[in-house]
Amino acid sequence: MLRYPYFCRMYKECLSCWLASGIPNLGVWPKRIHTTAEKYREYEAQEQTDQTQAQELHRSQDRDFETMAKLHIPVMVDEVVHCLSPQKGQIFLDMTFGSGGHTKAILQKESDIVLYALDRDPTAYALAEHLSELYPKQIRAMLGQFSQAEALLMKAGVQPGTFDGVLMDLGCSSMQLDTPERGFSLRKDGPLDMRMDGGRYPDMPTAADVVNALDQPALASILRTYGEEKHAKKIASAIVQARSIYPITRTQQLASIVAGCTGESKLFWRCPKAQPAPLHTIGKKIPSDLSAGKRVCLGKNE
């Protein structure tokens, strides 16, 4: 799992630049929730829609759930299980279900428990739903963000102080990074998306929106401040020049632009077998900046 050290600072800068640029049609940006009552009202209306969309996703795609689950190997499984030390009758909350690796390990240690599985990713939620069919008495699948957890738990009838343990494994999962359609990695070509919620919020700006809308100083500031990128000004200039000719909508479009600014263009274009190394290096600096920026703007850490 990749962890990005500059998650928490970036999106405020991105949002302020976005708003300052006067870009129209920002869509519906999720509001910051201040009270439990507001959370409950905000998400109760959307809950039915979210559940329906997730169920359709679950039914319509002929996915191999075991294969999907194997795409991501969770970290420190033994240590997590040892720390939580699940006992008969206890209740736990996994706030980053992902592909369910930690949850299944906890169940293997003690099956007579109840575990609430939360994730904002519709694909992860579909996996949680599938696991709840195998363990109907143990697993309670929930689709939502961290800020929605309290309202979702209240809706499920969970009282404060109920949980015996809470687990959070932050960051992108291999299931997301290895799916080109999600646009989190530059190793494989895909749409420059990077939305952690997938398609739940169609009006939510994508990484492509950020790259194509912000001016050069704003892009350079993001790359320099949050990515610690020494070529930030050069990369931002190259992005602005490139998008004046064609919109930057694909991950490897961005990869080629960045590679040309960092002295890796020859390796990128002429040595396909060596691509993963430079792209992985680029991927740590550029996509994480853009993806983290979109999340910080919305007040979310994942």
N, C-alpha and C positions, 0 to 999 in steps of 0.2 A: 504494500500500500504506500502510495506517495503522500507525503505530508508537506504542505506549503506554509512556510514560516510567516508569510506576510498576509495571511487571509484576512485578519481582523481590521487592517487599516485601509484596504484598497478601495472598497466599493463606495465609501463616502466621497473620495476624490473623483471616482468615475461618475457618480450621480451628479455631483456639483458641476463637473465639466459638461455632462450631457444636458443638464438643464440650462446652463449658461449659454450653450450653443444654440438654444432656441429650436431644437429639433422637434417637429410636430409629431403627433400620433405616437406618443409614448406608450399608449395602451393603459391597461388598468394595473397600476403598481400596487402590490399588497400593502395595506396600511399597517403601521406599527400599532400593535395592540397593547393597551395600557391596563386594562382590568379584565378579570375573569369573565364578567358579564358581557363585555364587548367581544371577547374571544368567542364566547358561546354563540352570540347572535351572528357574528361574522361568518362562522364556519358551518353553522347548522344548515343554512340555506344551500351551501355548496356541497354539503356532505353527500346528498343523494346523487348529484351529478358525478362527483368523484368516484363514488362506489360503482355507479353504472358504467362509467368509462373503464374502470379497472376490471370489472367483470367481463365486459366486452373484449378487452385485451386478453384476458385469461382464456376466453372461449375461442376467439377468432384465430389466435396464433397457435400453430401446431408445434409448440416448443417442447423440447426434451428438458424437463426440469432438473434432472440429475446432471445433465451436461452443463446447463446454465449455472447450477450451484458450484460446479467444479471449476468454473472460470476464476473464482476468487478464493484464495486460501487465506483464512483469517490469521491474524498475528497473535502470538502468545496465548494460544487456546488453553494449554494446560495451566498457565499462570492465572488466567481469568477464572477458570473453573475452580481452581484452588482458592482464589481470593473470595469468590462469591460463596463457595462451599454450600451448594443448595441442599436443603433438608426437606423432608416430607411435609407437604402442606404450605410451603412458602410461595411467595408471589414475587415475580421479577419483571423488570422493564428493560427491554433491549431497544434503545432509542435509535440505533443504526443497524437495522436487521440485515441489509445487504442481501447476500445469498444464503444467510442463515447458518453460517458455520459455527459461530459462538452459541447460538440458540440450540442447535442440535447437540453440541458438545455438553451443554448444561443438562439437556434432557437425557442424554446417555448416562450422566452421573446420577441423576435423580429424576425419574419420570413422573412421580406424584407431586407435581408442582403446577402453577399457572404462570404463563409467561406472555406478557403483552409485547408484541413485535411491531415497532413503529419504523416507517421509512417514508421519505418524501418521493422516492423514485417509484413510478407505477410498475416497472418491471420487478423491482424488489418486492413490492406489495403483492404482486401476482404470485411470486414464490412463497411469500408468507401465507397467502391464502391456500396455496397448494399444501403447504406443511400443516396448516390448521385442519385440512381434510384428513390428513393422516393421524393427527393428534387433536381431535376435536375438543377434548376436555382440558387440554393443556395450553394450546396456542390461541391467542386473540390477535388477529392481524389488524393493523391500523394504518391508514394512509394519511400522511400529513407531515408538516415541518415541526421543528423543535418548538416554535412559538405556538403551534396549534395543539401540542401534546396535552396541556392541561384541560382544554375544552373537550378534546376527544376522550380523555379519561373520565371526565365528569359525565359525558354522554353515555359512557359504558358503565356508569355507576360505581366507579372506583373512588374511594374516599381518601383524603389526605392521610399520609402516614401508613398507607397500606403496604408499600413495597418493602421487601427485605433486601433488595439489591437493585441497582440501576447500572446498566452498561452503555458506554458510548465509545465507538471506535471511529474516530473522525477521519475524513478525507475521502478521496475518490477510491472506488474499488476496481479491481481488475475487470470485473464484469462491465464497468462503464468505460474504462480505458481501452479495453480490447474490442469494443463495439464501434467500428468506424462511424456509424450513423449518428452516434452521440457527439462526435466532434471534440473529444477530450484529449486526444493524442495526435501528434503529427506523424506518427510512424506509418499510418495507413490513411489514404485519402478518404475524406468524408465531409459533410457539411460543417461549417464553422459554427457550431451550436453552443455546446458546453452548458446547457441548462440542466441543473440537477433534478428538476421536476419533470424532465422530459417534455411532453406536449400538454401537460395539465393546464398551463397558462399560455395559450397561443400568442397573446399580445406581449408577453414578456420579451424584452430585447435579448437577442443572442449575442455571442461574441462577434459575429459578423457585423451586427448593428453598431457595436462599439468601434470596431476597426474602421468601418466605413463612414462614421459620423463625426468622431472627435477630431479636432484640429491637431496639427503637428505638435505644438507645445504640450497639449493635454496628453497625447499619446506618449510623448517622451517623458513627461512627468510620471505617468503611471509605470512605465517600464523601469525608470531610474529609481523611483521611490520604493516601489513594491517588489520589483524584480532584481534590484541591485545590478541592473544591466549597464555595463560600461559603454555599450554601443547604442544606448537608448536614443540619442538624438539622430544618429545615422539611420537606425531602423525606422524610427517614426517618419523621417523624411522619405525613405524608400517606400513606406506604406502609402503615404499621401501621393507620391508620384505614381505608384502602380494603380491606385484606385481611380486616378484621373483618366486612366485608359480603360480599365475594366473593374467591375466590383469584385472585392475579395470575399468570396463566399465558401471556399474550400480550404481544408486544413493544409494541404500541401501547396496551395497557392501561397499561403502565409509562410510555410516552411521554406519555400524557395526564396522568398523575399528576404527572410531573416538570414538564411544561409549565405546569401550573396553579400550581406553586410558584415558577417562575422568570419570571413575567410574560409568558409566551408563549402562554397558553391561548387568547386571542382569535385570534392568528395561526394557531394549530394547528387550531382548530375552524372558523374562518370563512374562511380563505383557503387552500384546498387546493393551489392552484398554488404557494404559497410554503412548503408544508410541508417540503420537503427542507432548507431553510436552518436553521430552528430544530431540526429533528430531527437534523440532522448535528451541530449544536453539542451537543445533549443526548447524542447517541450517543458523542461523544468522552469524555464524563465518566462517564455511568452504566453503559452496557454494558461498556465497557473495564474499569471497576472490578470488576464482577461476574465477567467472564470471566477477567481476570487473577487475581483472587482464587482462583478454582477451580483455576487452574493452579499458583499458588505453593503452595497447600495440598498439592499432589501432588509438589512438588519439580521441576516442569517449567517451562521458560521459554517454551514455546510450546504 
